[in-house]
Amino acid sequence: MTDNSETGAVTGTQDKDYNLIWFTEACLSNALRLESYINDADRDGDEELAEFFRRAQAESRKGGEQGKQFLATRLSQQG
């Protein structure tokens, strides 16, 4: 069963906006974290793993950029 209650009264931010902010932050944070994973794999000479983490990092950056675009559009529409 899905809880349809709005938590905006608690956070001051509608759920969908909060979710978008959280998603964007999570993607950008993940891109940063993956940088150290890439460095670890490179240091150990594991190019296959480093490349895997690079691809994951690129996707995280992509999600972060898309999230920022959504945020910019939606925040500019609010009065």
Contact map, one row per residue, 1 for C-alpha under 8 A:
1110000000000000000000000000000000000000000000000000000000000000000000000000000
1111000000000000000000000000000000000000000000000000000000000000000000000000000
1111100000000000000000000000000000000000000000000000000000000000000000000000000
0111110000000000000000000000000000000000000000000000000000000000000000000000000
0011111000000000000000000000000000000000000000000000000000000000000000000000000
0001111110000110000000000000000000000000000000000000000000000000000000000000000
0000111111101110000000000000000000000000000000000000000000000000000000000000000
0000011111111110000000000000000000000000000000000000000000000000000000000000000
0000011111111000000000000000000000000000000000000000000000000000000000000000000
0000001111110000000000000000000000000000000000000000000000000000000000000000000
0000001111111100000000000000000000000000000000000000000000000000000000000000000
0000000111111100000000000000000000000000000000000000000000000000000000000000000
0000001110111110110000000000000000000000000000000000000000000000000000000000000
0000011100111111110000000000000000000000000000000000000000000000000000000000000
0000011100001111111000000000000000000000000000000000000000000000000000000000000
0000000000000111111100000000000000000000000000000000000000000000000000000000000
0000000000001111111110000000000000000000000000000000000000000000000000100000000
0000000000001111111111000000000000000000000000000000000000000000000000000000000
0000000000000011111111100000000000000000000000000000000000000000000000000000000
0000000000000001111111110000000000000000000000000000000000000000001001100000000
0000000000000000111111111000000000000000000000000000000000000000001000100000000
0000000000000000011111111100000000000000000000000000000000000000000000000000000
0000000000000000001111111110000000000000000000000000000000000001001000000000000
0000000000000000000111111111000000000000000000000000000000000011111100000000000
0000000000000000000011111111100000000000000000000000000000000001000000000000000
0000000000000000000001111111110000000000000000000000000000000001000000000000000
0000000000000000000000111111111000000000000000000000000000011011000000000000000
0000000000000000000000011111111100000000000000000000000000011011000000000000000
0000000000000000000000001111111110000000000000000000000000000000000000000000000
0000000000000000000000000111111111000000000000000000000010010000000000000000000
0000000000000000000000000011111111100000000000000000000111011000000000000000000
0000000000000000000000000001111111110000000000000000000000000000000000000000000
0000000000000000000000000000111111111000000000000000000000000000000000000000000
0000000000000000000000000000011111111100000000000000110110000000000000000000000
0000000000000000000000000000001111111110000000000000010010000000000000000000000
0000000000000000000000000000000111111111000000000000000000000000000000000000000
0000000000000000000000000000000011111111100000000100100000000000000000000000000
0000000000000000000000000000000001111111110000001110110000000000000000000000000
0000000000000000000000000000000000111111111000000100000000000000000000000000000
0000000000000000000000000000000000011111111100000000000000000000000000000000000
0000000000000000000000000000000000001111111111101100000000000000000000000000000
0000000000000000000000000000000000000111111111100100000000000000000000000000000
0000000000000000000000000000000000000011111111000000000000000000000000000000000
0000000000000000000000000000000000000001111111000000000000000000000000000000000
0000000000000000000000000000000000000000111111100000000000000000000000000000000
0000000000000000000000000000000000000000111111111100000000000000000000000000000
0000000000000000000000000000000000000000110011111110000000000000000000000000000
0000000000000000000000000000000000000000000001111111000000000000000000000000000
0000000000000000000000000000000000000100100001111111100000000000000000000000000
0000000000000000000000000000000000001110110001111111110000000000000000000000000
0000000000000000000000000000000000000100000000111111111000000000000000000000000
0000000000000000000000000000000000000000000000011111111100000000000000000000000
0000000000000000000000000000000001001100000000001111111110000000000000000000000
0000000000000000000000000000000001100100000000000111111111000000000000000000000
0000000000000000000000000000000000000000000000000011111111100000000000000000000
0000000000000000000000000000001001000000000000000001111111110000000000000000000
0000000000000000000000000000011001100000000000000000111111111000000000000000000
0000000000000000000000000000001000000000000000000000011111111100000000000000000
0000000000000000000000000000000000000000000000000000001111111110000000000000000
0000000000000000000000000011011000000000000000000000000111111111000000000000000
0000000000000000000000000011001000000000000000000000000011111111100000000000000
0000000000000000000000000000000000000000000000000000000001111111110000000000000
0000000000000000000000010011000000000000000000000000000000111111111000000000000
0000000000000000000000111111000000000000000000000000000000011111111100000000000
0000000000000000000000010000000000000000000000000000000000001111111110000000000
0000000000000000000000010000000000000000000000000000000000000111111111000000000
0000000000000000000110110000000000000000000000000000000000000011111111100000000
0000000000000000000000010000000000000000000000000000000000000001111111110000000
0000000000000000000000000000000000000000000000000000000000000000111111111000000
0000000000000000000100000000000000000000000000000000000000000000011111111100000
0000000000000000100110000000000000000000000000000000000000000000001111111110000
0000000000000000000000000000000000000000000000000000000000000000000111111111000
0000000000000000000000000000000000000000000000000000000000000000000011111111100
0000000000000000000000000000000000000000000000000000000000000000000001111111110
0000000000000000000000000000000000000000000000000000000000000000000000111111110
0000000000000000000000000000000000000000000000000000000000000000000000011111111
0000000000000000000000000000000000000000000000000000000000000000000000001111111
0000000000000000000000000000000000000000000000000000000000000000000000000111111
0000000000000000000000000000000000000000000000000000000000000000000000000001111
